[in-house]
Amino acid sequence: MGELMQSELPLELPSASFAEIDGIQMGVLNDTTPYLTERGLARLCGVNPKTISDLANNWHDEVFKPRGKRIKQLLIQQNFTAERIVIKTEQNGQKISAYPDTVCMAILEYYAFDSDSTDPQIAQRNYRLLARRTLRAFIYEGVGFSPETLKLDSWRHYHDRILLNKLPTGFFSVFREIADIVISAIESGLFIDTHTVPDISVGQMWARHWAAKNLEAVHGERKKFPHEYPDYFPQSAAKTEANIYPLSALGEFRIWLETTYLPQKFPAYLQKKIAQGLIPQSTAGALLLSLKKPD
């Protein structure tokens, strides 16, 4: 059903969309994973929310009991091998438990056909309904979400920052000079938002290179210059400054970006985002491929 086929789930992810349809709470995380809340999943299965909560909280022990063992078998059939079955997210300032669509379908199938402790009619009806149209499609439709929405939001975030940050004559900024990386990232499916700001990573690496090579002696002083964020970024509340560099060093920056940062540093940045659950492995691979220079 879902695409979360990885060795471990992230502990927490932001929620990109959320809705409640016929009493079933659902949403989409910002890596495009559809989810149901504890209450939503319990309603589908015809059980008490505490039943779902206990299952998730005691998952390490549950996998050795009949219920957990059977659900784990169903998950493995879906190539889901994570050690946890729930991700924390936030909605209206409150932490909630998000159960990925793959997990939901395994638990729903158990209560529809394997459990002898509850009336299976509700679970069976919902399982048959979702088996015909997939839970992913049901949630996407319910919250009015499409993966294209995230891409459009990423373009808006990047565009708004570009408009806010003009530079004085004679200087360049890392933020503006990594446009190729940001554009390729968005096109490859990386969601550029308040949690994923690639220019910070590049800027920190370049600043260390600048100091290590004593480039100030060649090109003159870099300067601190105000860097603004759109008001929907939490960073907008702080008075942020970023380094800007003499224009004469632009060629050296581009050579460093192409020969050092992209091949040696950027893969580690993407790996960190994968570990945080912000991007799938396939997205990282597609992005690295798109940035590869022709021979």
Buried (B, 14 or more C-beta within 10 A) or exposed (E): BBBBEBEEBBEBBBBBBBBBEEEBBBBBBBBBBBBBBBBBBBBBBBBEBEBBBEBBEEBEEBBEEEBBEBBBEBBEEBEBEBEEBBBEBBEEEEEBBBBBBBBBBBBBBBBBEBBEEBEBEBBBEBBEEBBEEBBBBBBBBBBEBBEEBBBEBBBBBBEBBEEBBEEEEEBBBBBBBBEEBBBBBBBBBBBBBBEBBBBBBBBEBBBEBBEEEEBBEEBBEBBEBEBBBBEEBEEBEEEEEBBBBBBEBBEBBEEBBEEBBBEEBBEEBBEEBBEBBBBBEEBBEBBBEBBEEEE
